[in-house]
Amino acid sequence: MQTEPRCRPGRPGGRHAGPPGDGPGGFGSLPAPPRPVLLGSAGVRVGLGLLWLAAGLLELQPADFGAGFARLDLAQAVMGEPAVVARSILLALRPFEAAWPVWNGVVAAVELGFGAVLVAGGLVALRGGGTGRAARAARWLAGFERPILVASALAALVFWWVGEGFGGLPTGFAVPLGGAPGPALLYAFLAVLAWPGPAGGETVEAWRRTTWRLSWLVVWWGSALAMVSWTLPAAVVLRANLVENAIGQPALLRGWGDALASAITRVGANQVALAVGLVAVAIGLAAVLPLGSTASCLLLGSGVLLGVLAWVFAQDLGGLASPGGTDVGLGPPLVLLALAGWPRSASARPRAAAPEPEAQPAGPAVRDRRGQPDPRAQPAPPAQPAPGLSQPAGVR
């Protein structure tokens, strides 16, 4: 007996839909709407808000307030960049170097504000209103979520440029195992997916699905292209990423990075680069296949697994354990992006409404001997109340 995959949504041609125009599930039925994703726009707002809150808290570390942080740490993004990119980053940082502790506090406050508004807006949309003081404060914050989403997307792109050097992609040294294309770019994608809109609208849902498909393709197929080493041999590039991510990390994380580098050397850096590139291409196909199909779900799960493993063993938790970190790294936003395209269980599909009973045709009229309708065989008209009486008048 053929069974339906758990992840497959109802769609035209399947068991739950048919051609337009007939009853539900049968011939001529309307196509079943696409199954909603696991995280709607409200859930993405909560997740993105938590990421911004974590980034703001990391900015409050004493190491980030050092006078030379902008010149020594942030300016590392220019290493290996083309001259135009490097010059633009240094020019953007120069006005803030003299009073960097003050500006770092401003950045932390802005990021915490982003997080508070987005978390409040998402929770209000998920749980509804309330009567307490906290509920009123959340509703007040939720009123700013649309401009905050726009501001957060623009800020993420600025951080991707100034703080990450476009994820290191122009250098030729950036690889997905090392953190390319950069978490800030994913923050901008998630801000688009978190845009609030009317739930269940076909246009809004189609727009969100298209945005998610493009985001997933850019991340994974871009990562596959990044594995093509066009500057130095693949062994040097992979080793340089692992060594740089291990700087300032605890001994345990450094040991994981050293073990991974040794394994890559034994297997062969070129083979590892080719394998990672092919896997990234395959995972990107999850956005091309029908959302909710078994193959799409398997590829989404593989993307989550690979992203988490790379975040832990190759990226050293995005630098969370070392002083001077500014974000949580690539792993958490990548998982959030995957959940934004993961379909809900098929059991959440709404039930079809019961069809209304059809009207029965009236029987033939009874006629008298002259061929005229017999008034005694016709149904009596509804009684009308007589003027001035509360009860209907009787039949004479």
Secondary structure, DSSP 8 states (H G I E B T S, - for coil): -----TT----TTSTT--STTBSTTSTTB-------BSS-HHHHHHHHHHHHHHHHHHHTSGGGG-TTHHHHTGGGGGTT--HHHHHHHHHHHHHHHTTHHHHHHHHHHHHHHHHHHHHHHHHHHHH---SSHHHHHHHHHHTTHHHHHHHHHHHHHHHHHHTTTGGGGGGT---GGGTTT-HHHHHHHHHHHT----TT-HHHHHHHHHHHHHHHHHHHHHHHHHTS-SSS-HHHHHHHHHHHHHTT--HHHHHHHHHHHHHHHHH-HHHHHHHHHHHHHHHHGGGTS-TTSHHHHHHHHHHHHHHHHIIIIISGGGGTTSTT--S--SHHHHHHHHHTT-B--GGGS-----------------B-TTSSB-GGGS------B-TT-SSB----
